């Protein structure tokens, strides 16, 4: 039968492994350039309405 320290140690090592894996995955996906939310709209066109007017 496993002791409490063995179970706690295995759980801690598993948690660290998942945390490192998640960090690596999120850093890899952050390197890609983000796509615009609406690629069909032009960014340099003036807005259709002006709130200040």
PDBQT receptor file of N, H, CA, C and O in Angstrom, charges set to zero:
ATOM      1  N   UNK A   1       0.846  -1.181   0.000  1.00  0.00    +0.000 N 
ATOM      2  CA  UNK A   1       0.000   0.000   0.000  1.00  0.00    +0.000 C 
ATOM      3  C   UNK A   1       0.895   1.248   0.000  1.00  0.00    +0.000 C 
ATOM      4  O   UNK A   1       1.914   1.306   0.688  1.00  0.00    +0.000 OA
ATOM      5  N   UNK A   2       0.480   2.238  -0.791  1.00  0.00    +0.000 N 
ATOM      6  H   UNK A   2      -0.348   2.191  -1.349  1.00  0.00    +0.000 HD
ATOM      7  CA  UNK A   2       1.267   3.460  -0.909  1.00  0.00    +0.000 C 
ATOM      8  C   UNK A   2       1.058   4.352   0.307  1.00  0.00    +0.000 C 
ATOM      9  O   UNK A   2      -0.043   4.445   0.850  1.00  0.00    +0.000 OA
ATOM     10  N   UNK A   3       2.122   4.994   0.713  1.00  0.00    +0.000 N 
ATOM     11  H   UNK A   3       3.016   4.918   0.271  1.00  0.00    +0.000 HD
ATOM     12  CA  UNK A   3       2.003   5.906   1.845  1.00  0.00    +0.000 C 
ATOM     13  C   UNK A   3       1.470   7.259   1.364  1.00  0.00    +0.000 C 
ATOM     14  O   UNK A   3       1.420   7.530   0.164  1.00  0.00    +0.000 OA
ATOM     15  N   UNK A   4       1.085   8.077   2.295  1.00  0.00    +0.000 N 
ATOM     16  H   UNK A   4       1.126   7.857   3.269  1.00  0.00    +0.000 HD
ATOM     17  CA  UNK A   4       0.550   9.393   1.963  1.00  0.00    +0.000 C 
ATOM     18  C   UNK A   4       1.597  10.249   1.252  1.00  0.00    +0.000 C 
ATOM     19  O   UNK A   4       1.267  10.983   0.321  1.00  0.00    +0.000 OA
ATOM     20  N   UNK A   5       2.846  10.161   1.680  1.00  0.00    +0.000 N 
ATOM     21  H   UNK A   5       3.114   9.565   2.437  1.00  0.00    +0.000 HD
ATOM     22  CA  UNK A   5       3.899  10.963   1.048  1.00  0.00    +0.000 C 
ATOM     23  C   UNK A   5       4.141  10.541  -0.398  1.00  0.00    +0.000 C 
ATOM     24  O   UNK A   5       4.412  11.389  -1.248  1.00  0.00    +0.000 OA
ATOM     25  N   UNK A   6       4.048   9.258  -0.687  1.00  0.00    +0.000 N 
ATOM     26  H   UNK A   6       3.827   8.569   0.004  1.00  0.00    +0.000 HD
ATOM     27  CA  UNK A   6       4.223   8.795  -2.065  1.00  0.00    +0.000 C 
ATOM     28  C   UNK A   6       3.097   9.308  -2.957  1.00  0.00    +0.000 C 
ATOM     29  O   UNK A   6       3.338   9.751  -4.080  1.00  0.00    +0.000 OA
ATOM     30  N   UNK A   7       1.880   9.247  -2.455  1.00  0.00    +0.000 N 
ATOM     31  H   UNK A   7       1.684   8.888  -1.542  1.00  0.00    +0.000 HD
ATOM     32  CA  UNK A   7       0.734   9.737  -3.232  1.00  0.00    +0.000 C 
ATOM     33  C   UNK A   7       0.832  11.242  -3.436  1.00  0.00    +0.000 C 
ATOM     34  O   UNK A   7       0.584  11.737  -4.536  1.00  0.00    +0.000 OA
ATOM     35  N   UNK A   8       1.193  11.977  -2.379  1.00  0.00    +0.000 N 
ATOM     36  H   UNK A   8       1.394  11.576  -1.486  1.00  0.00    +0.000 HD
ATOM     37  CA  UNK A   8       1.318  13.428  -2.497  1.00  0.00    +0.000 C 
ATOM     38  C   UNK A   8       2.447  13.800  -3.452  1.00  0.00    +0.000 C 
ATOM     39  O   UNK A   8       2.310  14.742  -4.232  1.00  0.00    +0.000 OA
ATOM     40  N   UNK A   9       3.548  13.080  -3.399  1.00  0.00    +0.000 N 
ATOM     41  H   UNK A   9       3.660  12.314  -2.765  1.00  0.00    +0.000 HD
ATOM     42  CA  UNK A   9       4.663  13.363  -4.293  1.00  0.00    +0.000 C 
ATOM     43  C   UNK A   9       4.313  13.109  -5.749  1.00  0.00    +0.000 C 
ATOM     44  O   UNK A   9       4.640  13.915  -6.620  1.00  0.00    +0.000 OA
ATOM     45  N   UNK A  10       3.659  12.007  -6.011  1.00  0.00    +0.000 N 
ATOM     46  H   UNK A  10       3.394  11.352  -5.304  1.00  0.00    +0.000 HD
ATOM     47  CA  UNK A  10       3.252  11.708  -7.390  1.00  0.00    +0.000 C 
ATOM     48  C   UNK A  10       2.252  12.733  -7.907  1.00  0.00    +0.000 C 
ATOM     49  O   UNK A  10       2.318  13.140  -9.067  1.00  0.00    +0.000 OA
ATOM     50  N   UNK A  11       1.335  13.144  -7.056  1.00  0.00    +0.000 N 
ATOM     51  H   UNK A  11       1.282  12.813  -6.114  1.00  0.00    +0.000 HD
ATOM     52  CA  UNK A  11       0.358  14.160  -7.450  1.00  0.00    +0.000 C 
ATOM     53  C   UNK A  11       1.050  15.481  -7.757  1.00  0.00    +0.000 C 
ATOM     54  O   UNK A  11       0.707  16.152  -8.731  1.00  0.00    +0.000 OA
ATOM     55  N   UNK A  12       2.017  15.855  -6.938  1.00  0.00    +0.000 N 
ATOM     56  H   UNK A  12       2.296  15.310  -6.148  1.00  0.00    +0.000 HD
ATOM     57  CA  UNK A  12       2.732  17.115  -7.147  1.00  0.00    +0.000 C 
ATOM     58  C   UNK A  12       3.539  17.077  -8.437  1.00  0.00    +0.000 C 
ATOM     59  O   UNK A  12       3.548  18.054  -9.186  1.00  0.00    +0.000 OA
ATOM     60  N   UNK A  13       4.211  15.974  -8.705  1.00  0.00    +0.000 N 
ATOM     61  H   UNK A  13       4.204  15.181  -8.096  1.00  0.00    +0.000 HD
ATOM     62  CA  UNK A  13       4.987  15.847  -9.941  1.00  0.00    +0.000 C 
ATOM     63  C   UNK A  13       4.054  15.882 -11.150  1.00  0.00    +0.000 C 
ATOM     64  O   UNK A  13       4.378  16.505 -12.161  1.00  0.00    +0.000 OA
ATOM     65  N   UNK A  14       2.910  15.226 -11.059  1.00  0.00    +0.000 N 
ATOM     66  H   UNK A  14       2.646  14.720 -10.238  1.00  0.00    +0.000 HD
ATOM     67  CA  UNK A  14       1.941  15.263 -12.154  1.00  0.00    +0.000 C 
ATOM     68  C   UNK A  14       1.411  16.668 -12.389  1.00  0.00    +0.000 C 
ATOM     69  O   UNK A  14       1.243  17.094 -13.532  1.00  0.00    +0.000 OA
ATOM     70  N   UNK A  15       1.149  17.380 -11.312  1.00  0.00    +0.000 N 
ATOM     71  H   UNK A  15       1.285  17.034 -10.384  1.00  0.00    +0.000 HD
ATOM     72  CA  UNK A  15       0.671  18.756 -11.439  1.00  0.00    +0.000 C 
ATOM     73  C   UNK A  15       1.729  19.632 -12.116  1.00  0.00    +0.000 C 
ATOM     74  O   UNK A  15       1.405  20.430 -12.995  1.00  0.00    +0.000 OA
ATOM     75  N   UNK A  16       2.984  19.486 -11.711  1.00  0.00    +0.000 N 
ATOM     76  H   UNK A  16       3.248  18.838 -10.996  1.00  0.00    +0.000 HD
ATOM     77  CA  UNK A  16       4.050  20.269 -12.342  1.00  0.00    +0.000 C 
ATOM     78  C   UNK A  16       4.177  19.931 -13.830  1.00  0.00    +0.000 C 
ATOM     79  O   UNK A  16       4.377  20.823 -14.655  1.00  0.00    +0.000 OA
ATOM     80  N   UNK A  17       4.063  18.654 -14.168  1.00  0.00    +0.000 N 
ATOM     81  H   UNK A  17       3.901  17.930 -13.498  1.00  0.00    +0.000 HD
ATOM     82  CA  UNK A  17       4.168  18.243 -15.563  1.00  0.00    +0.000 C 
ATOM     83  C   UNK A  17       3.057  18.875 -16.395  1.00  0.00    +0.000 C 
ATOM     84  O   UNK A  17       3.311  19.377 -17.490  1.00  0.00    +0.000 OA
ATOM     85  N   UNK A  18       1.836  18.854 -15.886  1.00  0.00    +0.000 N 
ATOM     86  H   UNK A  18       1.630  18.446 -14.997  1.00  0.00    +0.000 HD
ATOM     87  CA  UNK A  18       0.709  19.454 -16.621  1.00  0.00    +0.000 C 
ATOM     88  C   UNK A  18       0.880  20.964 -16.729  1.00  0.00    +0.000 C 
ATOM     89  O   UNK A  18       0.569  21.545 -17.769  1.00  0.00    +0.000 OA
ATOM     90  N   UNK A  19       1.371  21.611 -15.666  1.00  0.00    +0.000 N 
ATOM     91  H   UNK A  19       1.623  21.139 -14.821  1.00  0.00    +0.000 HD
ATOM     92  CA  UNK A  19       1.569  23.060 -15.705  1.00  0.00    +0.000 C 
ATOM     93  C   UNK A  19       2.631  23.447 -16.730  1.00  0.00    +0.000 C 
ATOM     94  O   UNK A  19       2.450  24.414 -17.469  1.00  0.00    +0.000 OA
ATOM     95  N   UNK A  20       3.724  22.712 -16.782  1.00  0.00    +0.000 N 
ATOM     96  H   UNK A  20       3.871  21.925 -16.182  1.00  0.00    +0.000 HD
ATOM     97  CA  UNK A  20       4.779  23.008 -17.759  1.00  0.00    +0.000 C 
ATOM     98  C   UNK A  20       4.280  22.750 -19.174  1.00  0.00    +0.000 C 
ATOM     99  O   UNK A  20       4.571  23.527 -20.084  1.00  0.00    +0.000 OA
ATOM    100  N   UNK A  21       3.540  21.678 -19.368  1.00  0.00    +0.000 N 
ATOM    101  H   UNK A  21       3.304  21.047 -18.629  1.00  0.00    +0.000 HD
ATOM    102  CA  UNK A  21       2.998  21.374 -20.689  1.00  0.00    +0.000 C 
ATOM    103  C   UNK A  21       2.021  22.460 -21.143  1.00  0.00    +0.000 C 
ATOM    104  O   UNK A  21       2.055  22.880 -22.300  1.00  0.00    +0.000 OA
ATOM    105  N   UNK A  22       1.154  22.915 -20.238  1.00  0.00    +0.000 N 
ATOM    106  H   UNK A  22       1.127  22.575 -19.298  1.00  0.00    +0.000 HD
ATOM    107  CA  UNK A  22       0.199  23.969 -20.587  1.00  0.00    +0.000 C 
ATOM    108  C   UNK A  22       0.920  25.270 -20.909  1.00  0.00    +0.000 C 
ATOM    109  O   UNK A  22       0.516  25.991 -21.821  1.00  0.00    +0.000 OA
ATOM    110  N   UNK A  23       1.976  25.577 -20.176  1.00  0.00    +0.000 N 
ATOM    111  H   UNK A  23       2.304  24.991 -19.435  1.00  0.00    +0.000 HD
ATOM    112  CA  UNK A  23       2.740  26.798 -20.456  1.00  0.00    +0.000 C 
ATOM    113  C   UNK A  23       3.393  26.715 -21.827  1.00  0.00    +0.000 C 
ATOM    114  O   UNK A  23       3.386  27.692 -22.575  1.00  0.00    +0.000 OA
ATOM    115  N   UNK A  24       3.949  25.578 -22.160  1.00  0.00    +0.000 N 
ATOM    116  H   UNK A  24       3.954  24.784 -21.553  1.00  0.00    +0.000 HD
ATOM    117  CA  UNK A  24       4.597  25.421 -23.466  1.00  0.00    +0.000 C 
ATOM    118  C   UNK A  24       3.579  25.540 -24.598  1.00  0.00    +0.000 C 
ATOM    119  O   UNK A  24       3.870  26.142 -25.632  1.00  0.00    +0.000 OA
ATOM    120  N   UNK A  25       2.398  24.976 -24.412  1.00  0.00    +0.000 N 
ATOM    121  H   UNK A  25       2.162  24.487 -23.572  1.00  0.00    +0.000 HD
ATOM    122  CA  UNK A  25       1.377  25.035 -25.464  1.00  0.00    +0.000 C 
ATOM    123  C   UNK A  25       0.889  26.460 -25.655  1.00  0.00    +0.000 C 
ATOM    124  O   UNK A  25       0.732  26.906 -26.792  1.00  0.00    +0.000 OA
ATOM    125  N   UNK A  26       0.644  27.189 -24.561  1.00  0.00    +0.000 N 
ATOM    126  H   UNK A  26       0.772  26.826 -23.638  1.00  0.00    +0.000 HD
ATOM    127  CA  UNK A  26       0.139  28.555 -24.700  1.00  0.00    +0.000 C 
ATOM    128  C   UNK A  26       1.200  29.482 -25.279  1.00  0.00    +0.000 C 
ATOM    129  O   UNK A  26       0.865  30.390 -26.040  1.00  0.00    +0.000 OA
ATOM    130  N   UNK A  27       2.459  29.280 -24.942  1.00  0.00    +0.000 N 
ATOM    131  H   UNK A  27       2.731  28.543 -24.323  1.00  0.00    +0.000 HD
ATOM    132  CA  UNK A  27       3.505  30.113 -25.529  1.00  0.00    +0.000 C 
ATOM    133  C   UNK A  27       3.655  29.828 -27.007  1.00  0.00    +0.000 C 
ATOM    134  O   UNK A  27       3.917  30.745 -27.785  1.00  0.00    +0.000 OA
ATOM    135  N   UNK A  28       3.495  28.570 -27.419  1.00  0.00    +0.000 N 
ATOM    136  H   UNK A  28       3.282  27.825 -26.787  1.00  0.00    +0.000 HD
ATOM    137  CA  UNK A  28       3.610  28.226 -28.830  1.00  0.00    +0.000 C 
ATOM    138  C   UNK A  28       2.470  28.850 -29.632  1.00  0.00    +0.000 C 
ATOM    139  O   UNK A  28       2.692  29.327 -30.745  1.00  0.00    +0.000 OA
ATOM    140  N   UNK A  29       1.265  28.852 -29.089  1.00  0.00    +0.000 N 
ATOM    141  H   UNK A  29       1.085  28.464 -28.185  1.00  0.00    +0.000 HD
ATOM    142  CA  UNK A  29       0.144  29.416 -29.827  1.00  0.00    +0.000 C 
ATOM    143  C   UNK A  29       0.178  30.940 -29.827  1.00  0.00    +0.000 C 
ATOM    144  O   UNK A  29      -0.376  31.557 -30.737  1.00  0.00    +0.000 OA
ATOM    145  N   UNK A  30       0.816  31.573 -28.826  1.00  0.00    +0.000 N 
ATOM    146  H   UNK A  30       1.266  31.071 -28.087  1.00  0.00    +0.000 HD
ATOM    147  CA  UNK A  30       0.905  33.032 -28.792  1.00  0.00    +0.000 C 
ATOM    148  C   UNK A  30       1.850  33.591 -29.831  1.00  0.00    +0.000 C 
ATOM    149  O   UNK A  30       1.752  34.769 -30.175  1.00  0.00    +0.000 OA
ATOM    150  N   UNK A  31       2.769  32.775 -30.345  1.00  0.00    +0.000 N 
ATOM    151  H   UNK A  31       2.849  31.819 -30.066  1.00  0.00    +0.000 HD
ATOM    152  CA  UNK A  31       3.743  33.263 -31.319  1.00  0.00    +0.000 C 
ATOM    153  C   UNK A  31       3.113  33.540 -32.672  1.00  0.00    +0.000 C 
ATOM    154  O   UNK A  31       3.644  34.334 -33.448  1.00  0.00    +0.000 OA
ATOM    155  N   UNK A  32       1.996  32.901 -32.966  1.00  0.00    +0.000 N 
ATOM    156  H   UNK A  32       1.565  32.255 -32.336  1.00  0.00    +0.000 HD
ATOM    157  CA  UNK A  32       1.344  33.116 -34.252  1.00  0.00    +0.000 C 
ATOM    158  C   UNK A  32       0.735  34.518 -34.292  1.00  0.00    +0.000 C 
ATOM    159  O   UNK A  32       0.181  34.972 -33.291  1.00  0.00    +0.000 OA
ATOM    160  N   UNK A  33       0.827  35.213 -35.431  1.00  0.00    +0.000 N 
ATOM    161  H   UNK A  33       1.276  34.844 -36.244  1.00  0.00    +0.000 HD
ATOM    162  CA  UNK A  33       0.182  36.523 -35.505  1.00  0.00    +0.000 C 
ATOM    163  C   UNK A  33      -1.333  36.376 -35.431  1.00  0.00    +0.000 C 
ATOM    164  O   UNK A  33      -1.906  35.462 -36.025  1.00  0.00    +0.000 OA
ATOM    165  N   UNK A  34      -1.961  37.260 -34.718  1.00  0.00    +0.000 N 
ATOM    166  H   UNK A  34      -1.496  38.002 -34.236  1.00  0.00    +0.000 HD
ATOM    167  CA  UNK A  34      -3.411  37.165 -34.545  1.00  0.00    +0.000 C 
ATOM    168  C   UNK A  34      -4.110  37.650 -35.802  1.00  0.00    +0.000 C 
ATOM    169  O   UNK A  34      -3.673  38.605 -36.444  1.00  0.00    +0.000 OA
ATOM    170  N   UNK A  35      -5.174  36.995 -36.137  1.00  0.00    +0.000 N 
ATOM    171  H   UNK A  35      -5.529  36.219 -35.616  1.00  0.00    +0.000 HD
ATOM    172  CA  UNK A  35      -5.975  37.388 -37.283  1.00  0.00    +0.000 C 
ATOM    173  C   UNK A  35      -6.928  38.500 -36.866  1.00  0.00    +0.000 C 
ATOM    174  O   UNK A  35      -7.385  38.511 -35.723  1.00  0.00    +0.000 OA
ATOM    175  N   UNK A  36      -7.241  39.437 -37.763  1.00  0.00    +0.000 N 
ATOM    176  H   UNK A  36      -6.870  39.427 -38.691  1.00  0.00    +0.000 HD
ATOM    177  CA  UNK A  36      -8.232  40.454 -37.399  1.00  0.00    +0.000 C 
ATOM    178  C   UNK A  36      -9.596  39.823 -37.185  1.00  0.00    +0.000 C 
ATOM    179  O   UNK A  36      -9.915  38.788 -37.770  1.00  0.00    +0.000 OA
ATOM    180  N   UNK A  37     -10.396  40.460 -36.339  1.00  0.00    +0.000 N 
ATOM    181  H   UNK A  37     -10.136  41.301 -35.864  1.00  0.00    +0.000 HD
ATOM    182  CA  UNK A  37     -11.714  39.900 -36.021  1.00  0.00    +0.000 C 
ATOM    183  C   UNK A  37     -12.607  39.849 -37.248  1.00  0.00    +0.000 C 
ATOM    184  O   UNK A  37     -13.363  38.895 -37.433  1.00  0.00    +0.000 OA
ATOM    185  N   UNK A  38     -12.520  40.873 -38.086  1.00  0.00    +0.000 N 
ATOM    186  H   UNK A  38     -11.906  41.648 -37.935  1.00  0.00    +0.000 HD
ATOM    187  CA  UNK A  38     -13.316  40.940 -39.315  1.00  0.00    +0.000 C 
ATOM    188  C   UNK A  38     -12.386  41.224 -40.481  1.00  0.00    +0.000 C 
ATOM    189  O   UNK A  38     -12.170  42.387 -40.821  1.00  0.00    +0.000 OA
ATOM    190  N   UNK A  39     -11.832  40.193 -41.100  1.00  0.00    +0.000 N 
ATOM    191  H   UNK A  39     -12.008  39.248 -40.823  1.00  0.00    +0.000 HD
ATOM    192  CA  UNK A  39     -10.852  40.421 -42.168  1.00  0.00    +0.000 C 
ATOM    193  C   UNK A  39     -11.460  41.073 -43.401  1.00  0.00    +0.000 C 
ATOM    194  O   UNK A  39     -10.728  41.648 -44.207  1.00  0.00    +0.000 OA
ATOM    195  N   UNK A  40     -12.783  41.000 -43.573  1.00  0.00    +0.000 N 
ATOM    196  H   UNK A  40     -13.377  40.533 -42.918  1.00  0.00    +0.000 HD
ATOM    197  CA  UNK A  40     -13.385  41.584 -44.773  1.00  0.00    +0.000 C 
ATOM    198  C   UNK A  40     -13.486  43.102 -44.689  1.00  0.00    +0.000 C 
ATOM    199  O   UNK A  40     -13.648  43.753 -45.721  1.00  0.00    +0.000 OA
ATOM    200  N   UNK A  41     -13.396  43.689 -43.495  1.00  0.00    +0.000 N 
ATOM    201  H   UNK A  41     -13.265  43.160 -42.656  1.00  0.00    +0.000 HD
ATOM    202  CA  UNK A  41     -13.461  45.141 -43.357  1.00  0.00    +0.000 C 
ATOM    203  C   UNK A  41     -12.070  45.739 -43.483  1.00  0.00    +0.000 C 
ATOM    204  O   UNK A  41     -11.084  45.125 -43.075  1.00  0.00    +0.000 OA
ATOM    205  N   UNK A  42     -11.990  46.923 -44.042  1.00  0.00    +0.000 N 
ATOM    206  H   UNK A  42     -12.791  47.423 -44.374  1.00  0.00    +0.000 HD
ATOM    207  CA  UNK A  42     -10.705  47.598 -44.198  1.00  0.00    +0.000 C 
ATOM    208  C   UNK A  42     -10.423  48.401 -42.942  1.00  0.00    +0.000 C 
ATOM    209  O   UNK A  42     -11.322  49.028 -42.383  1.00  0.00    +0.000 OA
ATOM    210  N   UNK A  43      -9.174  48.384 -42.501  1.00  0.00    +0.000 N 
ATOM    211  H   UNK A  43      -8.443  47.876 -42.956  1.00  0.00    +0.000 HD
ATOM    212  CA  UNK A  43      -8.823  49.075 -41.266  1.00  0.00    +0.000 C 
ATOM    213  C   UNK A  43      -8.588  50.560 -41.489  1.00  0.00    +0.000 C 
ATOM    214  O   UNK A  43      -8.734  51.350 -40.557  1.00  0.00    +0.000 OA
ATOM    215  N   UNK A  44      -8.222  50.963 -42.719  1.00  0.00    +0.000 N 
ATOM    216  H   UNK A  44      -8.103  50.321 -43.477  1.00  0.00    +0.000 HD
ATOM    217  CA  UNK A  44      -7.928  52.373 -42.954  1.00  0.00    +0.000 C 
ATOM    218  C   UNK A  44      -9.144  53.160 -43.408  1.00  0.00    +0.000 C 
ATOM    219  O   UNK A  44      -9.016  54.359 -43.656  1.00  0.00    +0.000 OA
ATOM    220  N   UNK A  45     -10.310  52.555 -43.529  1.00  0.00    +0.000 N 
ATOM    221  H   UNK A  45     -10.414  51.581 -43.328  1.00  0.00    +0.000 HD
ATOM    222  CA  UNK A  45     -11.510  53.289 -43.915  1.00  0.00    +0.000 C 
ATOM    223  C   UNK A  45     -12.060  54.051 -42.706  1.00  0.00    +0.000 C 
ATOM    224  O   UNK A  45     -11.961  53.565 -41.580  1.00  0.00    +0.000 OA
ATOM    225  N   UNK A  46     -12.636  55.232 -42.922  1.00  0.00    +0.000 N 
ATOM    226  H   UNK A  46     -12.717  55.627 -43.837  1.00  0.00    +0.000 HD
ATOM    227  CA  UNK A  46     -13.167  56.001 -41.798  1.00  0.00    +0.000 C 
ATOM    228  C   UNK A  46     -14.407  55.323 -41.224  1.00  0.00    +0.000 C 
ATOM    229  O   UNK A  46     -15.094  54.592 -41.938  1.00  0.00    +0.000 OA
ATOM    230  N   UNK A  47     -14.700  55.554 -39.955  1.00  0.00    +0.000 N 
ATOM    231  H   UNK A  47     -14.142  56.148 -39.376  1.00  0.00    +0.000 HD
ATOM    232  CA  UNK A  47     -15.913  54.951 -39.395  1.00  0.00    +0.000 C 
ATOM    233  C   UNK A  47     -17.166  55.516 -40.058  1.00  0.00    +0.000 C 
ATOM    234  O   UNK A  47     -17.166  56.633 -40.577  1.00  0.00    +0.000 OA
ATOM    235  N   UNK A  48     -18.231  54.722 -40.028  1.00  0.00    +0.000 N 
ATOM    236  H   UNK A  48     -18.231  53.815 -39.606  1.00  0.00    +0.000 HD
ATOM    237  CA  UNK A  48     -19.462  55.134 -40.702  1.00  0.00    +0.000 C 
ATOM    238  C   UNK A  48     -20.179  56.256 -39.975  1.00  0.00    +0.000 C 
ATOM    239  O   UNK A  48     -20.911  57.018 -40.606  1.00  0.00    +0.000 OA
ATOM    240  N   UNK A  49     -19.994  56.380 -38.677  1.00  0.00    +0.000 N 
ATOM    241  H   UNK A  49     -19.400  55.761 -38.164  1.00  0.00    +0.000 HD
ATOM    242  CA  UNK A  49     -20.642  57.441 -37.935  1.00  0.00    +0.000 C 
ATOM    243  C   UNK A  49     -19.649  58.016 -36.927  1.00  0.00    +0.000 C 
ATOM    244  O   UNK A  49     -18.690  57.355 -36.526  1.00  0.00    +0.000 OA
ATOM    245  N   UNK A  50     -19.901  59.256 -36.530  1.00  0.00    +0.000 N 
ATOM    246  H   UNK A  50     -20.680  59.793 -36.855  1.00  0.00    +0.000 HD
ATOM    247  CA  UNK A  50     -19.017  59.938 -35.595  1.00  0.00    +0.000 C 
ATOM    248  C   UNK A  50     -19.816  60.284 -34.348  1.00  0.00    +0.000 C 
ATOM    249  O   UNK A  50     -20.820  60.993 -34.433  1.00  0.00    +0.000 OA
ATOM    250  N   UNK A  51     -19.386  59.797 -33.201  1.00  0.00    +0.000 N 
ATOM    251  H   UNK A  51     -18.571  59.222 -33.132  1.00  0.00    +0.000 HD
ATOM    252  CA  UNK A  51     -20.121  60.069 -31.971  1.00  0.00    +0.000 C 
ATOM    253  C   UNK A  51     -20.016  61.523 -31.542  1.00  0.00    +0.000 C 
ATOM    254  O   UNK A  51     -20.910  62.037 -30.871  1.00  0.00    +0.000 OA
ATOM    255  N   UNK A  52     -18.925  62.197 -31.925  1.00  0.00    +0.000 N 
ATOM    256  H   UNK A  52     -18.198  61.779 -32.470  1.00  0.00    +0.000 HD
ATOM    257  CA  UNK A  52     -18.725  63.569 -31.496  1.00  0.00    +0.000 C 
ATOM    258  C   UNK A  52     -19.665  64.535 -32.206  1.00  0.00    +0.000 C 
ATOM    259  O   UNK A  52     -19.933  65.621 -31.692  1.00  0.00    +0.000 OA
ATOM    260  N   UNK A  53     -20.162  64.162 -33.363  1.00  0.00    +0.000 N 
ATOM    261  H   UNK A  53     -19.945  63.280 -33.781  1.00  0.00    +0.000 HD
ATOM    262  CA  UNK A  53     -21.021  65.080 -34.129  1.00  0.00    +0.000 C 
ATOM    263  C   UNK A  53     -22.427  65.122 -33.611  1.00  0.00    +0.000 C 
ATOM    264  O   UNK A  53     -23.263  65.846 -34.151  1.00  0.00    +0.000 OA
TER     265      UNK A  53
